[in-house]
């Protein structure tokens, strides 16, 4: 009985560590990159000069 409890605790610890590593290595850096890219697009739109925009009569 005691062995099964330790096995279950070890399995829970493994999943907790795997979740923590996934959050730190995969999920949070991706979210940070998405927010940075969104911010970069907003800044680019705010600082657009009239000569940067395409001509009004252009269909492409």
N, C-alpha and C positions, 0 to 999 in steps of 0.2 A: 504494500500500500504506500509506503513512504517513497519508494522508488518512482511510482507513477506520479506522485505529487512533484518530485524534483524534475522529472521529465517534462511535466506540464509547465512548471515554472521556467525551465530552460527554454522551452518552445516560446512562451510568452516573452521572455527576455530577448530571444532572437528576433521575433517580429517587432518588438519595440525598437531595437537597435537598427533593424533594417528600415523601419519607417522613419526614424530620425535621420539616418544617412540619406535616404531618398529625398526627404524634405530639404536637407542642407545642400545636397549635390545637384539634384535635378529640379525640384519644384520651385524653390525660392529664387535661385538665380534666373530661371526662366521668367518668373513674374517680374523680377527687377528689370530684366531686359525688355519685356513688353511695355512696362511703364516708361522706361527710358525712351523707347522708340516712339510711343504715343506723345510724350513730351516734346521730342525732337520734331515731330510733324506739326504740333501746335506752334512751336517757335518758328518753324519755317513759314507757316501760313501768316503769322503776325508780321514777319519781317520781309514779306514779299514786296518787291518793287514793281512798279507798273511795267517796266521793260522786261521783267521776268515772266510775265503772263503772256499767253499766246494771243495773237490778234483776234479780234472779235468775229471777223468774217470767216475764220478758218473752221472747216467742218471736221477736220481730223483730230 
